[in-house]
């Protein structure tokens, strides 16, 4: 059994989900490989729910980060095609600030997956140029549909 210290919230994407996922979307940017998705979520169970839904739909999950610091480091290592971002993160991190930093550093776009989708939060997130919003609670079908639309939209716009 693996035990993590209570302050250690990071958890890797499960290899089985990544290895068994078929490529159903034509691949990332025409490469024939599955689109690579990074999840930024501090709730373990929600992170696993997101990972399971996306892996079943054929996406490769590059990892799950619980806070800003780990999200930025993971993005630098894994070069995802899209980031799914919660607003409230571990250790007092802010998902909007994290998304803006990922956009500035790596040109990454995100889909916010959050219970905090009010007009003020959306306006604050505008500099991150999000490709979409998924409001918690959500169904796997809704999540996958918005991710698919966001990846198709690319730099051409977003979805809600």
N, C-alpha and C positions, 0 to 999 in steps of 0.2 A: 504494500500500500504506500502511496506517495502522500506525504503530508506537507502542506505549505504553511509557512508562518502566517499568522492572521493578517499581517500588514502586506503580504504578497498576494496581490489580486490578479496578476497576469496569468493567463492560461493560454496555451497554444491551441491552434486549430487541431482538431482530431485528424490524424493521418488517414484513418479509414474513410472518413467522409470525403477527403480530397482525392484519394486514390480510386474510389468507386464511382465518382461522379462522371457521367458521360458528357461529352461536348455536344450540346443540343443547339447551341446558338451560333454556329459558324465560326466561333473563336473570336478572340480579342483582335480588333483591328485587322481582320482578314488573315490572321496568322494560323488558323486552324487549331489553336489551343483554346481552352476554356478561358472566359474572362476571369481575371484575378480580382477578388474582392477582399478588402480589409474591413474588419468590424471594429468599431470603437464603442465599447459598451462595458459599464462597470458591474452590471448585474449578470452573474454567471449563467443563470437559467435563461434569461432573455438572449444572451449571447449564443447559447447553445441552440435555442429555438431559431434564431436567425441563421446560424450556420447550417442547421439541418435542412431548413427550407431551401436555402440557396444551393447547397450541395446536391440535394435531390433534383434541383432544376438544371444541374450541369455546370454550376459555377465552381471555381477553385477558390477556397478560402485561404488567404495567405497568413492569417492570424487574427487574434482578438486582443485588443489593447484596452486596458481599463481607465487610462488617464492620458493627459496631453503628452507628457514626456515619452511614454512608451508608444503612443500613436505616431509621433513624429519619427522616432527611431525605427519603428517597424516599417513605415512608409519608405524611409530611406533605404532600408535593406531589401524590401520585397517588391517595390515598384508595382503597386496595384493599379488596376484600371479604374477602380471606383472605390470610394470609402463610404461606409454606412456609419453615421455619426449620431450618437446620443448628445443631448444638450448638457445634462448634468453628469459629470464624470467623477471618478474616484479622486481622493485627495484634494477636493475642492477645485478640480480642473473644470474649465468651461469648454463645451463642445463647439460653440460658435468661434471662440478665439482659436481653438485647435484647427477648425476647418479653414479659417482665414490663413493661418500659418502654413497649413498643407498646400493651400492654393498658391501662396506666395513662394514657398520654397521649391515645391515639386510640380506645380501646375495641376495638382489633383483637384477633382471636383467631388462633391459628396451628395449623398441623399441623407437628410436628417431623419432619424428614426427616434421619435420622442413623444412624450406626453405634453411637451411645452411647445405648442405650435401657434401661440397667439400672435396677433398682428405685431406687437412690439418685438417679440423674439424673431419673427420673420424679417422685420425691418433691420434688426441688428445683424442678422445673418446675410443680408444682401451682399456685402463685400466678398463673401466666400463663393458667390455665384452658384448656390446649390442647384442640383439637377432635379431635386424633388423633395417631398416631405411624406413620411409615413407616420401617422398618428397612432400611438399606443392607446389601447390594445389594437392589434392588427391580426389578420389571418395570414397564413403562409401564402395563399394565392394573391392577396393584395400586395404583400411585400415583393414577391417575385415579379408581379406585373409592373410595379413601379421601377424596380431595378432594371428590368428589360427595357422599359421605355426610356429610362435615364441613360442607359448605355447607348441606345439608338440615337437619342438626342445629342449626346456628346457636347460639343461646344455650340450647338444650335439652339439651346433653350433648356427648359426643364419641364417637370411634371409635378402634379400634386395629387 
